[in-house]
């Protein structure tokens, strides 16, 4: 399906085209703004939409409050992953990372600042970058995806400094344990791996598919998204509707259903500047982003 709308399309046909786009939409990625009041969501058409969490969570919120305040074309292909620094929104697609200024985005000015590509084995290799993760104490960015590795980039110099190897299939997600220099990664090999950044070594593996309550023999082993607040790890199966809440011990605490048939992205907004916007958002195989005001139920959904 083409992303570009033909010129001079009659209004009725335009509405049909947009409806078809939404019908076939997949939201791969999310990122909260530095102020905590906005949420960016990236889809399979290369578009990034910016939602106002503060407006959607307001007691005076209307249906229009759950729509994007701005949408722009960021990549030619899908926006597989995004993350925010104190000034920038970083987005990744097939083989490269781009940077955008949040201040300009909110003014509806969306000019690319820079782009970087990890060192791949050959110049012909362009694997998708499925996950981005900031490590503030190192001022670095970790990228992971189709080459089954975790690449570390120095944000000051733009150079790539190391690669972590251990996954045997595509890596889809990353999360940082802020109280310790450790990173969690999950992918199509069905394992969540815990890495110590001090030693660049893998220190623990949770093979989720070996737990009977999480086994999905008809859908495969793969882990599509995860998040952690250091005490909890929240996992979602790639082809399941539920957000599964786990403790790091491996104990399953709860399962909460969402509106998408498959969940591909989780975002936990814990920005101290906007405590009123502290929510969990989940998105995947639909044009909707589910908003959980606590971890027990879905409050409402945002929509492209």
N, C-alpha and C positions, 0 to 999 in steps of 0.2 A: 504493500500500500504506500503510495507516494505521500510525502509530508507536505510538499508544496501545493498550494491551492492554485488551480489554473486562473489566468486573468479573466476578468469580466464574467465571473460565475454569477448567475442569477441568485437572488437571495434565498429562494427555496432550496436550490441545489447546494448552496453554501452551508445551510443548516443541516442538510443530509450528510454532507462531507464531514462536518464537525462532529455530528452524532456518531458516524462510523469511526472516526478517530478515537473518540472516547470509548466506544465499544471495544476496540482492539488495543486500548492503551495498557501499558505496563509501567508502573512507577518503580524504578530500580533503586533510587537513592533519595536521601533527605539530609538536610543540615540546618541547624538553628543559627540565627544571626548572633553576633557578639552581644547585642543588647538583650537577647532572649525573647524578643517580642515578635519575631518573624521566623517563618519556616520556609526553606527552599526545598522543592521537590523536583527531581529530574526524571524524565520519561524516555520511552523507547524511540521517540521521534527526535531526540536531541534537544528538547525544550526544557527550560528550567522555569518553574512557576514559583512566585513568592506569595505566601499567605501571611496575613496578619493574625497571629495567635491572640494578641490582646483584644482585637475586635471580635474574633470568633468566640472567645471565652467571656466577653462582656455580658452583663445581665440584659443589655439592650441589643444583643446580637440578632441580626436578621439572616435570611438565607443568603443574601448578597455578601454578608460578612464571612461566609465560608468559601467564597470564590477567590481566585488570585488577584492581588493588587497590581501585579505586573508579570508578564510572561515573555521570555526571549529565547531566540535560537542560539544555543551554546556550542553544540557539536553537530557534525554531519550525521553521526550515528548515535546510538543510545548513550545516555548519561548514566554510566554504571555506578558511579560513586561521587560523593561530595563531602567536604569538611570545611569548617570555618576557622580562621585565625582571628585575632582581635581587630583586623581590618579587612581581610580578604575572604572571598568565597573561592575555594579550590574545587574544580570539577574534573572528572576523568572519564574517558571513553575508550576507544580502541587505540591502545598503545601510547597515549599521551595525557599529560595533566595540564590544565589551563587555570589561570588566576584572574579573578575579577574583584573590583573594589565594591564592598557592600554599600558605601556611601553613594556611589554612582548608580548602583542597581536600584536603590530606593528612590533615586531621582529619575528613574527610568532611562538612565544612560548606561548601556551595557557593553563597554569596550574592553576587549581582552588585554590584560597587562603582559603576560608571558605564558610560554608553554615549555614543558620539559618531557623528555622520553627516557625511561630507564635503559640501562645497557642490556640489550637482548643478545642472544647467542649469534644471530645472523641479522643482517640488515633487512631481510625479507620477512622476519618474524614480527608480527604486530598483534600480540595477544591482548585481549581486553583487560583493562584494569578494573577489577571488581570492588576494591576496597581501598580507602584512604584513612590514615589515622595520624593525628598529631601527637607528638611526644614533647610537651612544653619544656620539661627540664633539659632536654637535649636540643631544643629548637630544631627538631627534625620532623620529617614526614615519612611514614611507612606506607608503601604501596604493595598491593598483592593482587594476583589474578591468574591469568591463563597460563603462565609459565611455572605455576606451582611453588613460587618463591615469595618471600617477603623482602622488598627492597627498601633501604633506608636512604633518604635524601636530606642533606643539610640545607635548611631553608635560607640560611644566610648566603651561602655560596652557590646553591643550586646543583651541587655535585652529589653523586651517589656514593655512599661510603661502605655499605656491606649488604650481603644477601643471606637470609636465613632459609635453610633447606630442611625439609622433613615431610611435607605433604606429598602425597603420591598422585594427586589429581588437582584440578582447578581449586584455587582458594577464593572464597566468596565474601568473607567478612573478617573484621578485626575489631578488637576492643581493648582498651587500656585499663589496667588495675592501677589507679592513681596512687594508692597508698604504698605501692611497691613498684619497682621498675620491671613490670611484667606486662606482656601482651598476650591476648587470646586470639587465636585464629581458627576459622572453621571452613570446611570446603566439601568437595564432592567425594572425598575418601571417607566421609562420615565421622570424622574425628574433630574434636575441639582440642587444639594444642596450646599449651601454656609455655611461653618463652621468657627466659631471664635476659633482659637487655644488657646486663652487666657482663655476662659471659657469652651472649649470643648463642645460647644453647636451649634446647627443648627440655623442660623439667617435668611436665605432666601431660598425660593424654586422657581425654574422656571420649570413649567410643559410644556415642549416643545410641546408635542403631542396635546395640547389644542389650538395651533395656527394653523389656517386652512392651511397656506402655508407650514407647516412642518408635517401635519398629514399624516400618512402612514398606513391606516386601514388594508391593505393587508400584511404589513410587521411587524406590531407591534410598540410598543412605544419606544423601548430601545435606549439608547444613548451609542454609542460605543467608541467615543473619543472626547476630547475637549482640547483646549489650551487657554491661556490668556496672554496678555501682560499688564495686569492691567486695560487698558482702553477698550480693546476689548475682547470678548470671541468668539472663533471660534469653531463651532460645525459641526459634520458630522453625517448624518444618517447612521445607520448600513448597510442598503441595498440600499443606494443611491450613485450615482457617484459624487455628488457635495460636495464641501467644502462650508458650510454656514457661513457667517460672521455676528456675532451678536454684538450689544452693550449690556452692562450689564443691560441697561434699558429694554431689551427685544425686541428692534427694529432690524429687519432683514435688513442688509445693502447690501449684495451681495451673489450670488451663483456662484461658479466656478466649472465646470465639470473636473473630472480627468479621468484616463484611466482604473481604476479598477471598476468592477460592484458594489463592496461594499467597503467602507473605514473603516478600523479598527484602524488606527494609524496616528496621526499627530505629527510632530516635528517642532518647531520654533527655528531655530539656531540664537541666539543672543549673542554668545560668543564675548566679546570685543577684544579678541586676533586675531580674523580673520573676520574683517568687510566685506571683499570681499566675504565671504562665508555665508552672512546673507540671508538665504532662509527658506521657509516653505516646508516641505516634507510630502507627504501623501502616505499611502500604505494600502493594504487590500487583497481582494480576487484575487490576481495575483502574479506573480513573479517580478512585477515592482514597483519601488518607484518613484512617481511623484515629480518633483522639480519645485517649484514656486519661481521665482526670485523677484516677487512682488505678492501682494494678488489679482491681477486681472486676471492672466492667467498662464497656465502651460507651462514652458519653455522646459523641456525635461524629460526623465525618466531614472533612473538607473535600472539595471536588474541583478538578480542572475545568 
